[in-house]
Amino acid sequence: MNRSFPLYARNRQLALSAIALAATTFIAGCADMGGIHTEASARSPQSLGLMVEPSAADQAAAVAPVDAQWWTALGDSHLNQLVETALADGPSLKVAEARIRKAWAMAQVSDAADGPQVNGQATANRNHAPANGLIPPPIAGHNYSTAEARINGSWSLDLFGKHRAALDAAVGSARAAQADRDAARVLLASNVVQAYVQLSRWQAQETVAERAIAQREHTLKLVRDRYSAGLDTTLEVRQSESGVPEARVQLEQVREQKHLAQNALAALVGQPGNGQNLQAAPIASLKLPQFPQQLSASLLGRRADVVAARWRVEAADRSIAEAKAEFYPDINLTAFIGLSSIGFNNFAKTNAREWGVGPALSLPIFDSGLLRANLRGKSADYDVAVEGYNQAVINAVHDVADQIASAKSAYAQLPEQRKAADAAQSALDIANQRYAAGLGTYLNVLSAETNVLAQRRQSVDIEARILQTNAALAQALGGGYSDPEPSAAAIDTAASQKKAS
């Protein structure tokens, strides 16, 4: 009966049957995505106790509250040079740069998948056909040659956004790598400044220890003079003599710490063999400006580590979209043109030409749960990224809160410490005068002297603490970083959409 149909009717029926089969297969074959969703949601600024700025302030928040070169406020050109050297030659930054290049290369790979692909191939073979095989006479039982040259082209039509989602995920990963690099720069600069302050601190402590030796040598001379005059006994002389070597031991201990601080600073700037030649400015000459001491929502866009975590969330979000697109059919346009012949002498002839063009459809029908497992894995990756973002936010807020508390405490301690140091020095002066006049004992002098040395060391430590805390606060506030390209959507919005789906 089919033989009575016109040829076009047969083709039409075949085409309709193919479409119906494709539609039925599509409906039945597209694996079910139901029941797979993400669990995590991003923390809101309000839940963290952050001050939510008004919209006008939010728009102005692109300007970071910390200058990108905040360390220059210390007014030390040598420190500026050390920071610049560290940022230019730091191996950790070069590793981060390499990761950025790799991430962008992967983005280019994903982008290339969305465009047409063209490749060529050519083969030439000498064969022997069996006499009783599939190849008929006259070739059967004889040697023969084949040659083929073909240019193939294909273009995957991204109707369901799989390639676009893969590209967006790769771009998100690249943006995260860039933010990681910026976070490493901020951390390295802060570490150099803090190491420099630490070196300045030990230099100041070395000066205090040297003054202690001079002071105790002066006291020893006074005791010996009194002993010669018959005013003191051998006990006072021996007590005073033990103070000088004790002070020298303390000086060597301080110098050891100073050398270690020099080595640490030299390692940070990439010159570990040059540590003993490094010197820091006097600690009293180093001044840092006071940075904003409030916790606001804009902090989340000023911390490179938080921004990196946010980009990872977006990359994971787009990976979910890519995984969902795998449930839908792929449609490819394919074409080829070339030459094919049996016998090398026929290869260049006109009738050796061949070509073909047409669409190709592929869709999942039954995969034993492979696509659903992949989607569950991508959803879990998203949950990991969101919780990583939440932890980064919590760490950032905690870091800033700690540094603000430490800075306030150090600033409050300094004037009180200066009063205590002045009182201790006055007590030592009085004790020395009374001892020289024979109105006091050497134990009074020794006690007052010990207190003075302790107060001097404490004053140096508090001054260094203020500088180091300010450097840490500058880092905690983002170190001058601002997100150059904010993410396309808020994380909490994306998370709520995921849970809704």
Sequence and secondary structure as in RCSB ss.txt:
>XXXX:A:sequence
MNRSFPLYARNRQLALSAIALAATTFIAGCADMGGIHTEASARSPQSLGLMVEPSAADQAAAVAPVDAQWWTALG
DSHLNQLVETALADGPSLKVAEARIRKAWAMAQVSDAADGPQVNGQATANRNHAPANGLIPPPIAGHNYSTAEAR
INGSWSLDLFGKHRAALDAAVGSARAAQADRDAARVLLASNVVQAYVQLSRWQAQETVAERAIAQREHTLKLVRD
RYSAGLDTTLEVRQSESGVPEARVQLEQVREQKHLAQNALAALVGQPGNGQNLQAAPIASLKLPQFPQQLSASLL
GRRADVVAARWRVEAADRSIAEAKAEFYPDINLTAFIGLSSIGFNNFAKTNAREWGVGPALSLPIFDSGLLRANL
RGKSADYDVAVEGYNQAVINAVHDVADQIASAKSAYAQLPEQRKAADAAQSALDIANQRYAAGLGTYLNVLSAET
NVLAQRRQSVDIEARILQTNAALAQALGGGYSDPEPSAAAIDTAASQKKAS
>XXXX:A:secstr
 GGGS HHHHHHHHHHHHHHHHHHHHHHHS   TT         TGGGT B   HHHHHHTTS SS TTGGGGG 
 HHHHHHHHHHHHH HHHHHHHHHHHHHHHHHHHHHHTTS EEEEEEEEEEEE  TTSSS TTTTTSEEEEEEEE
EEEEEEE TTSHHHHHHHHHHHHHHHHHHHHHHHHHHHHHHHHHHHHHHHHHHHHHHHHHHHHHHHHHHHHHHHH
HHHTTSS HHHHHHHHHHHHHHHHHHHHHHHHHHHHHHHHHHHTT GGGGGG     GGG          BTTHH
HH HHHHHHHHHHHHHHHHHHHHHHTTS EEEEEEEEEEEEESGGGTTSGGGEEEEEEEEEE  S  TTHHHHHH
HHHHHHHHHHHHHHHHHHHHHHHHHHHHHHHHHHHHHHHHHHHHHHHHHHHHHHHHHHHHHTTSS HHHHHHHHH
HHHHHHHHHHHHHHHHHHHHHHHHHHTTTT   SS  SS HHHHHHHHHH 
